[in-house]
Amino acid sequence: MTAHNHSKPLNDIRYSVLDLSPIIAGGTIAESFQNTLDIAQHTEKWGFHRYWMAEHHNMPFIGSSATSVLINHIAQGTSTIRVGSGGIMLPNHAPLIIAEHFGTLESLHPGRIDLGLGRAPGTDQRTAMALRKNHRSTGDEFPQLLEELRSYFRPDPGKGYVRAFPGQGLDIPIWLLGSSGFSARLAGQLGLPFAFASHFSPENTIPALDLYRRSFEPSQVLEKPYAMVGMNIVAADTDEEAEYLGTSLQQQFLNLVRNTEEPLQPPVDNMDEVWTEREKMALHQQLGASIFGSKVTVKQRMQQFLEETQADEMMINAQIYDHRARLRSFEIVSEIMNGD
């Protein structure tokens, strides 16, 4: 069921933004947050549908660790774009706290908040322990945590139950995020929308989306499956410039592989001077679905990816060192999605 023959036009789907608020070498976190707001305001104007930020901890190149605080900042500085989490890592928090945080956000910005949930800790073991003290999570308790969280948003849980104020009775879309089959199947069984992390787990994309669609059961939330794919796109005026700008992302993943994490690095002329042949192979697998190129190249590769995945929405991540180049990349994607 991988290849579909019918072609889905690029202007037929929604486009959204994933922003990790990159902390760049030589920059400050305050600047990262200013840049995030700037990109949110521009992408809203260019017609992007939603703007999501991700919870990561102990990562010197990602500024969005206090995700719900940042969501509020972005929602306040914009007016129509949906703002949310891609994702909040559910095992890191008591579900009640998440319900209260997102109940607060939805009360401040009615009808604009999304709650995307992941089941990984979004960090290393030691940091996970610091977040949760004595709670060792394997991710297996995710369905129970999800059920508890969803119960806080129901209009009336009944007497004797703990209740979330704010939270109770609010209709906040919940998405499951995944890079494997676990969340795909669960999202399908619960009839929830599903977002797949193709931007760092490309080889699992098609199997996970197939699994989601096969296990989908209609719910009060959705009558048919709704799948979003996360993608790294670095667009520039020429293929060469895009390849050059894309080396910042490649270095970021290389640092992860090497366990030498540092802020997002400026681009380099030649990655072969930086990585070994073996590292290059490993990265090509992890970043296999990433697209670096000019408008023509990006459009062609996006169309191909859309045909392979039959996604309903694409969420674009652009870990680009230079802020203006990063804005330009989103602008080029907006021209493609608007058919210019």
Secondary structure, 3 states (H helix, E strand, C coil): CCCCCCCCCHHHCEEEEEECCECECCCCHHHHHHHHHHHHHHHHHCCCCEEEECCCCCCCCECCCCHHHHHHHHHHCCCCCEEEEEEEEHHHCCHHHHHHHHHHHHHHCCCCEEEEEECCCCCCHHHHHHHHCCCCCCCCCHHHHHHHHHHHHCCCCCCCCCCCCCCCCCCCCEEEEECCHHHHHHHHHHCCCEEECCCCCHHHHHHHHHHHHHCCCCCCCCCCCCEEEEEEEEECCCHHHHHHHCHHHHHHHHHHHHCCCCCECCCCCCHHHCCCHHHHHHHHHHCCCCEEECHHHHHHHHHHHHHHHCCCEEEEECCCCCHHHHHHHHHHHHHHHCCC
